Amino acid sequence: MLAQNKKLKRVTMSAPLATAAEPIAVLEPSDISCRNTAAFALTVVRDGVITGEGPTTRGRVHFSRALDADDAAWCERILTATAVEHQPVSRAEAEALFEIDAAAAERSDNGRFDDLLAKAVVHHAASASGLPVPPRTVALSAETAIESWVPSQAVNVDTEVLEWIATQMRGKRRGNRTLMALVATVVGATLPFTQLPKVFDTGM
């Protein structure tokens, strides 16, 4: 039994090493096969933002805890890969974006990531609430005004989704006002706009 436990422990400890070699293989949009691999690829971008190193930072100077236009472009390419273009943004993908947002203390992307984050989160929230959403290449595009596809009045909004968003945003040093306003649009039928700052409690 002792020998078996030692063997199990060795296998468990080696698991992260097995996944460490995988990110490069799923970074390119053509290699993304589903929303799970897209979410995984986004965590590679997150790691690059945190450390300033890795496959998403090669060929340019990249400081740790910084997010630049190339990082935002990586996120957009991953999120709009052909395999996931016509699927709603998943919870795992949205959470990975929130992690990137939290990791990036410095920004030099002209606001593109904040725009992408807001659109992706609302895309997920609307879909999870049973509302129709356009393809990602339309919804997440910098050229598309989110007001053109976000429903003006939501019916039967999933309050669990609202609570999840509130949990993600609560206490963040940087508040995404665009996201707050957009979520207010989607959940307006459930919660008055005046109550949203209390729900999110972003400290802005």
C-alpha positions as CSV (number, residue, x, y, z in Angstrom):
1,M,0.0,0.0,0.0
2,L,2.9,2.4,0.9
3,A,4.5,1.8,-2.5
4,Q,1.2,2.4,-4.3
5,N,0.7,5.7,-2.4
6,K,4.2,6.8,-3.4
7,K,3.5,6.0,-7.0
8,L,0.2,7.9,-6.9
9,K,2.0,10.9,-5.4
10,R,4.6,10.9,-8.2
11,V,1.9,10.8,-10.9
12,T,0.0,13.7,-9.2
13,M,3.0,15.9,-8.9
14,S,4.1,15.3,-12.5
15,A,0.7,16.3,-14.0
16,P,1.5,20.1,-14.2
17,L,4.7,19.3,-16.0
18,A,2.7,17.5,-18.7
19,T,0.4,20.5,-19.3
20,A,3.3,23.0,-19.3
21,A,4.3,21.9,-22.8
22,E,0.8,22.1,-24.2
23,P,0.0,25.9,-24.4
24,I,2.1,26.6,-27.5
25,A,0.1,24.0,-29.4
26,V,-3.2,25.7,-28.8
27,L,-2.4,29.3,-29.1
28,E,-3.0,29.7,-32.8
29,P,-6.7,30.0,-33.7
30,S,-6.4,27.2,-36.2
31,D,-5.4,24.9,-33.3
32,I,-8.4,25.8,-31.1
33,S,-11.0,23.1,-31.3
34,C,-13.5,24.1,-28.7
35,R,-14.3,26.6,-25.9
36,N,-12.2,24.6,-23.4
37,T,-9.0,24.9,-25.5
38,A,-9.8,28.6,-26.1
39,A,-10.1,29.1,-22.3
40,F,-6.8,27.3,-21.9
41,A,-5.1,29.4,-24.5
42,L,-6.3,32.6,-22.7
43,T,-4.6,31.3,-19.5
44,V,-1.3,31.3,-21.5
45,V,-1.9,35.0,-22.4
46,R,-2.6,35.6,-18.6
47,D,0.7,33.9,-17.7
48,G,2.6,36.1,-20.2
49,V,1.0,39.2,-18.8
50,I,2.0,38.1,-15.2
51,T,5.6,37.1,-16.0
52,G,6.4,39.1,-19.2
53,E,7.6,35.9,-20.7
54,G,6.3,33.0,-22.7
55,P,5.0,32.3,-26.2
56,T,2.7,35.4,-26.3
57,T,5.5,37.8,-25.5
58,R,8.2,36.6,-27.9
59,G,9.8,39.1,-30.3
60,R,9.0,42.2,-28.2
61,V,9.9,43.8,-24.9
62,H,7.2,42.9,-22.4
63,F,7.3,43.8,-18.7
64,S,5.6,41.8,-16.0
65,R,2.1,42.8,-14.9
66,A,1.7,44.8,-18.2
67,L,-0.8,44.4,-21.0
68,D,-0.2,45.8,-24.4
69,A,-2.0,45.8,-27.8
70,D,-0.4,42.5,-28.8
71,D,-1.9,40.8,-25.7
72,A,-5.3,42.2,-26.5
73,A,-4.9,41.0,-30.1
74,W,-4.0,37.5,-28.8
75,C,-7.2,37.4,-26.8
76,E,-9.3,38.5,-29.7
77,R,-7.8,35.9,-32.1
78,I,-8.3,33.2,-29.5
79,L,-11.9,34.2,-28.8
80,T,-12.9,34.4,-32.4
81,A,-11.3,31.2,-33.7
82,T,-13.3,29.4,-36.3
83,A,-14.2,26.5,-34.1
84,V,-15.9,28.7,-31.5
85,E,-17.1,31.6,-33.6
86,H,-20.8,30.7,-33.5
87,Q,-20.8,29.6,-29.9
88,P,-21.5,31.9,-26.9
89,V,-18.6,32.9,-24.8
90,S,-18.2,30.3,-22.0
91,R,-17.9,30.8,-18.3
92,A,-14.3,29.5,-18.4
93,E,-13.3,31.9,-21.1
94,A,-14.9,34.8,-19.3
95,E,-13.1,33.9,-16.1
96,A,-9.8,33.7,-17.9
97,L,-10.4,37.2,-19.2
98,F,-11.2,38.4,-15.7
99,E,-7.9,36.9,-14.6
100,I,-6.0,38.7,-17.3
101,D,-7.7,41.9,-16.3
102,A,-6.7,41.4,-12.6
103,A,-3.1,40.5,-13.6
104,A,-2.5,43.6,-15.8
105,A,-1.5,46.5,-13.5
106,E,-0.2,48.6,-16.5
107,R,-2.1,49.0,-19.8
108,S,-0.8,50.2,-23.2
109,D,-3.6,48.8,-25.4
110,N,-5.7,51.9,-25.9
111,G,-8.6,50.3,-24.1
112,R,-9.1,47.4,-26.4
113,F,-8.9,44.7,-23.7
114,D,-11.5,46.5,-21.6
115,D,-13.8,46.7,-24.6
116,L,-13.2,43.0,-25.4
117,L,-13.7,42.0,-21.7
118,A,-17.0,43.8,-21.5
119,K,-18.4,42.4,-24.7
120,A,-17.3,38.9,-23.9
121,V,-18.8,38.9,-20.4
122,V,-22.1,40.3,-21.6
123,H,-22.1,37.8,-24.5
124,H,-21.8,35.0,-21.9
125,A,-24.3,36.6,-19.6
126,A,-26.9,37.2,-22.3
127,S,-26.6,33.7,-23.7
128,A,-26.7,32.0,-20.3
129,S,-29.9,33.9,-19.7
130,G,-31.4,32.4,-22.9
131,L,-31.1,35.6,-25.0
132,P,-29.9,35.5,-28.6
133,V,-26.3,36.7,-29.3
134,P,-24.5,37.3,-32.6
135,P,-21.4,35.4,-33.7
136,R,-18.3,36.3,-31.8
137,T,-16.6,37.9,-34.9
138,V,-19.5,40.4,-34.9
139,A,-20.1,40.8,-31.1
140,L,-16.5,41.1,-30.1
141,S,-15.2,43.2,-32.9
142,A,-13.8,46.6,-32.1
143,E,-15.9,48.0,-35.0
144,T,-19.2,46.7,-33.6
145,A,-21.0,48.9,-31.1
146,I,-22.3,46.7,-28.4
147,E,-25.5,48.6,-28.2
148,S,-26.3,47.2,-31.6
149,W,-26.7,43.7,-30.2
150,V,-27.2,43.8,-26.5
151,P,-30.9,43.4,-25.7
152,S,-32.4,46.7,-24.4
153,Q,-34.7,44.9,-22.0
154,A,-33.9,41.4,-20.6
155,V,-36.6,39.0,-19.5
156,N,-36.1,36.1,-17.1
157,V,-32.4,37.1,-16.6
158,D,-30.4,34.4,-14.8
159,T,-29.6,36.0,-11.5
160,E,-26.9,33.4,-10.9
161,V,-25.0,35.0,-13.8
162,L,-25.3,38.4,-12.2
163,E,-24.0,37.1,-8.9
164,W,-21.1,35.5,-10.7
165,I,-20.2,38.8,-12.4
166,A,-20.5,40.7,-9.1
167,T,-18.2,38.2,-7.5
168,Q,-15.6,38.6,-10.3
169,M,-15.7,42.4,-10.1
170,R,-16.0,43.0,-6.3
171,G,-13.0,44.6,-4.8
172,K,-11.1,45.0,-8.0
173,R,-8.6,47.9,-8.1
174,R,-9.6,48.7,-11.6
175,G,-13.3,49.0,-12.3
176,N,-14.6,48.4,-15.8
177,R,-17.3,51.1,-16.1
178,T,-18.2,49.9,-19.6
179,L,-18.9,46.5,-18.3
180,M,-21.0,47.8,-15.4
181,A,-23.1,49.9,-17.8
182,L,-23.6,47.0,-20.2
183,V,-24.5,44.5,-17.4
184,A,-27.0,47.1,-16.2
185,T,-28.6,46.9,-19.6
186,V,-28.8,43.1,-19.6
187,V,-30.0,42.7,-16.0
188,G,-32.1,45.9,-15.9
189,A,-35.3,43.8,-15.7
190,T,-34.0,42.1,-12.6
191,L,-32.1,44.8,-10.7
192,P,-32.4,48.6,-10.8
193,F,-29.4,50.4,-12.2
194,T,-29.0,52.4,-8.9
195,Q,-28.3,49.2,-7.0
196,L,-25.5,48.0,-9.3
197,P,-22.7,49.9,-7.6
198,K,-23.6,48.3,-4.3
199,V,-23.7,44.8,-5.9
200,F,-20.4,45.2,-7.6
201,D,-18.7,47.1,-4.9
202,T,-15.6,47.7,-7.1
203,G,-14.2,50.5,-4.9
204,M,-14.2,52.9,-7.8
